[in-house]
Amino acid sequence: MEEERNGSRERSAPYSPHHGTNPINSVEESSHDHRSKRRKHGPILEEEEDRISTLLDSILLRILSSLLTKDAIKTGVLSKRWAYLWTSVPSLCFTDTSFKNADVLATAVDESLLLHRAPKLTNFSVLFKYKPHLKRRVDRWVRFATTAKVDQLSLRLSASHLDPYENDTYKLPQHLYADEFVSELDFHFCEIKPNGLVGWSSLKRLCIGYTDLSEDVINKVLMGSPKLEFLKLQNCVDFNRFDILLESLRKLVIDSCSLTCHEPIELEIVAPKIESLEILGHFYGMTKCQIKDGSALVEVKLDFEISIDYESGEAEEVLKDSFEVVSELFENLHQVKKLFVGEWCLKSLLICYDEMSHSKSKEVYFKSSLRFLKTVKIFGFRKSFHIEEVFILVVEFLLKNAKVLEKLVITEPQVMQNETHDMLLKYLQVSQKLLSFPRASPRAVVMFPF
């Protein structure tokens, strides 16, 4: 971390820019009256004073809130005007993206909270590699945030061992489950096990990543979050079935589950109120993914891949079964108006397309799932050329059978750079071929990333 490279002298400078000065006493004695006048009557532009420093405290605090806390603290050396302004910032964000300096970051957080005095926090965020001996300190940080009635709390931790599901993950304190003020929670590598009822009465957004999450815990969380609108689960294990009857929940994101040490994944989603569903990332050994009730679904994004053990003698058969997972999932999307499809799922749809020639009833059923579809987005334009036949056949099928289709967007997630003449010519040829296909919808427009 930068704090470690520069040493403790530079870290402490923002707290006490003048040698021999007690930072807390100096705030009260030397700047209290002057700052109070500035807040009430506005600044007076002094000779050679910069214009930013003359802004009201409320404006400067908004600027500082957009910075990492370590950078906000550094502004304390600019002048007396800035010396202690950071201590009233309502947003605190501490990060160690190197994941190497947990103890250094913990010390920086402790020092900052000791001097911080904003009565209300809008955001408290920590990103670092957690170690079990820091539990009491992290507990104090969480208590500090909840006492300040924090709106957004983020604990994006990382495991200290290769297996992120070992018992050294941070255990959320029980008092946090009764927080009635927090509106957004983001937990990574945190053990979520409420002893009693959950009381997140103001919670609207919840992201949980890299943890064991039983169906019982999920149900407790949903029952205790009556205003929850957005739920994201990333690399969570030990659950298979979602029964989401929560009236407020509108969007569900399930992102990856790639651990090989657990049983095959069989997802069942019962979510009659959800309008948007995203299934992303990598899933190891998924054998089922079904939407039992998605009657309110309007928008679906399928950009995932099912990983298999290619060393197995039955790899080809397992791969075919994996494609069937997507086929069955797609057949449950009758009412969807917006569909976003990634490359691997695109391959699976081709399998479905081929099977239609052998089953007339399946073809009719498959086509019926397109009757409300208005927008389709296909990811990975360049990447799809190694499966050009797949790409063209699926697009052709969609154009011929989606009767109310309005947009078919073929997008590229990466900026096209250093393309050869032959590659650009290839893009153009494929584009012209797609545009030549007949369309069931007179309003259908095909859009390309160039």
PyMOL commands that set and color helices and strands:
alter all, ss='L'
color gray80, all
select helices_A, chain A and resi 2-15+23-41+52-54+57-65+69-77+85-88+102-115+132-147+174-178+215-223+315-330+343-356+360-368+383-401+421-435
alter helices_A, ss='H'
color red, helices_A
select strands_A, chain A and resi 91-95+123-129+152-158+170-171+184-188+190-191+205-212+230-237+241-243+251-257+266-270+276-284+288-293+299-307+338-341+375-379+407-411+445-447
alter strands_A, ss='S'
color yellow, strands_A
deselect
rebuild
show_as cartoon
